[in-house]
Amino acid sequence: MLKYLNLTLLIAFPIAWFAPLMRAGINLPLFGLKEVSVISGLQALWDTDVILALLVTFFAVFAPIMKVLGLALIQFGMMRRKMLPVFNILGKLAMADIFLIALYIVIVKGVGMARIETGWGLYLFTACVLASIAISFATAKRQRV
């Protein structure tokens, strides 16, 4: 069962990357809010700060997918169980991206010049990362028994 839950993350993560993390805009009544997703945020970052874009791309895209694929290889017996701690670290790195998004929301709301609303994509992305961590924890526990 854990194998298939893990594999569903291969579908859920890409949906979360394109889902709106937040809606942001100027705090004036006539201006609408622009939806920001992981992918649209990365596109904007590539234009302004390549180093930060590489870092966020690793945390938000590569780390979660590498973890899911690595865990699947372990679960299907194609990779040694000794690699499990490495994949657990990758899952925790993905949480860093969620922290950065939450920090950005808090800072911008504190300034008061912009308006930010969280989107359903932030919750989906967070749920995917937490599910991935829980699945790897359960897999490690099951492997020990």
Secondary structure per residue as TSV (DSSP state, phi and psi in degrees):
chain	resnum	aa	ss	phi	psi
A	1	M	-	360.0	-41.6
A	2	L	H	-61.3	-35.3
A	3	K	H	-58.7	-44.6
A	4	Y	H	-77.2	-33.8
A	5	L	H	-62.3	-41.7
A	6	N	H	-62.4	-43.3
A	7	L	H	-67.0	-27.6
A	8	T	H	-65.2	-23.1
A	9	L	H	-67.3	-22.5
A	10	L	H	-66.1	-22.4
A	11	I	H	-94.0	-41.4
A	12	A	H	-68.7	-39.0
A	13	F	H	-61.0	-49.6
A	14	P	H	-60.2	-35.5
A	15	I	H	-62.3	-43.1
A	16	A	H	-65.0	-32.7
A	17	W	H	-66.6	-32.3
A	18	F	H	-96.1	-10.2
A	19	A	S	-76.0	151.6
A	20	P	-	-69.3	119.2
A	21	L	S	-76.0	-38.9
A	22	M	E	-158.2	163.7
A	23	R	E	-116.2	126.8
A	24	A	E	-129.9	150.0
A	25	G	E	-176.3	177.6
A	26	I	E	-73.7	143.0
A	27	N	S	-79.7	52.9
A	28	L	S	-126.8	146.3
A	29	P	T	-62.8	-30.3
A	30	L	T	-83.4	-15.9
A	31	F	S	-92.8	132.0
A	32	G	-	-80.3	173.6
A	33	L	-	-100.8	136.9
A	34	K	E	-96.6	131.8
A	35	E	E	-78.9	136.3
A	36	V	E	-119.5	126.3
A	37	S	-	-114.0	176.1
A	38	V	H	-59.9	-45.7
A	39	I	H	-67.5	-45.1
A	40	S	H	-67.4	-34.0
A	41	G	H	-65.4	-40.7
A	42	L	H	-65.5	-39.1
A	43	Q	H	-61.3	-41.8
A	44	A	H	-67.7	-38.4
A	45	L	H	-65.0	-37.6
A	46	W	H	-60.6	-29.1
A	47	D	H	-77.6	-25.5
A	48	T	H	-110.4	-42.0
A	49	D	-	-145.7	98.6
A	50	V	H	-66.1	-39.7
A	51	I	H	-62.3	-47.6
A	52	L	H	-64.6	-37.2
A	53	A	H	-62.8	-41.5
A	54	L	H	-63.6	-42.3
A	55	L	H	-63.4	-48.4
A	56	V	H	-67.5	-37.5
A	57	T	H	-60.4	-42.3
A	58	F	I	-64.3	-48.1
A	59	F	I	-66.2	-42.0
A	60	A	I	-90.4	-28.3
A	61	V	I	-113.4	-59.2
A	62	F	I	-71.5	-44.7
A	63	A	H	-59.5	-49.0
A	64	P	H	-63.8	-41.5
A	65	I	H	-70.8	-40.3
A	66	M	H	-61.4	-37.6
A	67	K	H	-66.4	-46.9
A	68	V	H	-62.3	-45.2
A	69	L	H	-66.6	-42.5
A	70	G	H	-63.5	-42.5
A	71	L	H	-64.4	-38.2
A	72	A	H	-63.5	-40.7
A	73	L	H	-61.8	-39.9
A	74	I	H	-66.5	-45.9
A	75	Q	H	-63.8	-33.5
A	76	F	T	-91.8	9.2
A	77	G	T	73.6	22.4
A	78	M	S	-100.7	-2.3
A	79	M	S	-144.3	150.6
A	80	R	-	-68.9	149.2
A	81	R	G	-67.8	-18.2
A	82	K	G	-62.1	-20.5
A	83	M	G	-80.7	-10.6
A	84	L	H	-55.1	-43.4
A	85	P	H	-60.6	-33.1
A	86	V	H	-64.0	-43.5
A	87	F	H	-71.8	-29.5
A	88	N	H	-64.7	-38.5
A	89	I	H	-64.4	-40.4
A	90	L	H	-60.2	-39.3
A	91	G	H	-64.5	-37.4
A	92	K	H	-70.6	-32.1
A	93	L	H	-64.2	-34.6
A	94	A	H	-64.4	-30.1
A	95	M	H	-65.8	-26.6
A	96	A	H	-62.0	-36.3
A	97	D	H	-65.2	-40.9
A	98	I	H	-63.8	-39.9
A	99	F	H	-62.0	-43.2
A	100	L	H	-63.1	-40.3
A	101	I	H	-64.4	-46.0
A	102	A	H	-62.9	-40.3
A	103	L	H	-63.4	-42.1
A	104	Y	H	-59.9	-43.9
A	105	I	H	-62.6	-44.9
A	106	V	H	-64.2	-43.0
A	107	I	H	-64.4	-47.5
A	108	V	H	-66.3	-39.2
A	109	K	H	-65.5	-34.2
A	110	G	H	-67.8	-33.1
A	111	V	H	-68.5	-37.7
A	112	G	-	83.6	-2.8
A	113	M	S	-85.6	-22.9
A	114	A	E	-119.1	161.7
A	115	R	E	-115.6	130.7
A	116	I	E	-131.0	133.0
A	117	E	E	-125.8	134.8
A	118	T	E	-73.8	145.2
A	119	G	-	-106.7	168.5
A	120	W	H	-66.6	-21.7
A	121	G	H	-66.0	-32.6
A	122	L	H	-63.8	-42.0
A	123	Y	H	-68.7	-38.3
A	124	L	H	-66.0	-45.3
A	125	F	H	-62.2	-43.5
A	126	T	H	-62.0	-43.5
A	127	A	H	-63.2	-39.3
A	128	C	H	-63.1	-45.4
A	129	V	H	-65.1	-45.4
A	130	L	H	-65.1	-38.4
A	131	A	H	-64.2	-40.5
A	132	S	H	-62.2	-42.6
A	133	I	H	-64.4	-43.9
A	134	A	H	-64.4	-40.9
A	135	I	H	-64.9	-41.6
A	136	S	H	-69.1	-35.1
A	137	F	H	-64.0	-45.6
A	138	A	H	-66.3	-36.6
A	139	T	H	-64.8	-43.5
A	140	A	H	-63.5	-41.1
A	141	K	H	-66.0	-40.8
A	142	R	H	-68.8	-35.5
A	143	Q	H	-68.2	-30.0
A	144	R	H	-73.3	-30.2
A	145	V	-	-77.6	360.0
